């Protein structure tokens, strides 16, 4: 919707991680440096953690995009409470192998044979496990066992474990993960972006979809966006997407702090509207005597509310135009009738006749 109004070629703030929109913030640069370091080491585990929405997945996908595929073969799995056995099958399938086997030993042999073939062909194997906090300790021990595949002194498989904050804490505190700990060669925690990074982050994403400084964001708008998002990319994307929608509906070509505040109020109203089904709001908004706009109704989704508001406005305008046209049509009919009577030499009807619709006739 807003793409058309602002002449954009796509949605710059979609929530699905897209490596095309990767932004090299300070914390992401450090994380990439650790990943590259680990690749050069060619062994062990690298752990990257961060709060939800800080850009862990897009970091990994950006890494995959930068790999020399003649030198590396990479696979990625997303952990969803995988058992140790299911994890092994997922790893085998991620490298394009058949995960069906009569027993675990057959799967391990199949994977080792594949890794050895890649090594002999001059390619290193990388495995990335996303959402690693969902792995059980038994599954993590299985990961450690996979790191035992070697050709002489060279490891055949290197793994990056990517997860939320609690994952790193568990790895470094659980007694049963001591052997895994000893093989961790680097860790990095992704922090939210700094305040001064918000503006280049937003303009970077906009520029990738043909943005030509329409709309323009004021300094106050960037400040308000940072204050709300706290520099977390996912929160920032969600807010900016709503801002562009709001701006398009209001035909705004400048986004200032007032617009940002109004959008934030709508977002928070949506949240309060959902929460009210569980518990009453702590501080309800004051009731206004003005007509209620769907945009201010927290029970209506943003896009539906915006559409209803526009439709209501258009219907009002159409009703006004129809009334004017009906009045003009009636006047035109009266003038046409009067001109016809004058041409025939008839007297125009008097006011009483016009009101009653009577027709004057001679009674000769």
Beta strands, then each sheet from edge to edge (+ up, - down):
strand 1: 45-50
strand 2: 72-78
strand 3: 124-130
strand 4: 150-151
strand 5: 154-155
strand 6: 157-163
strand 7: 184-190
strand 8: 216-217
strand 9: 254-255
sheet 1: 2+ 3+ 6+ 1+ 7+
sheet 2: 4+ 5-
sheet 3: 8+ 9+
end
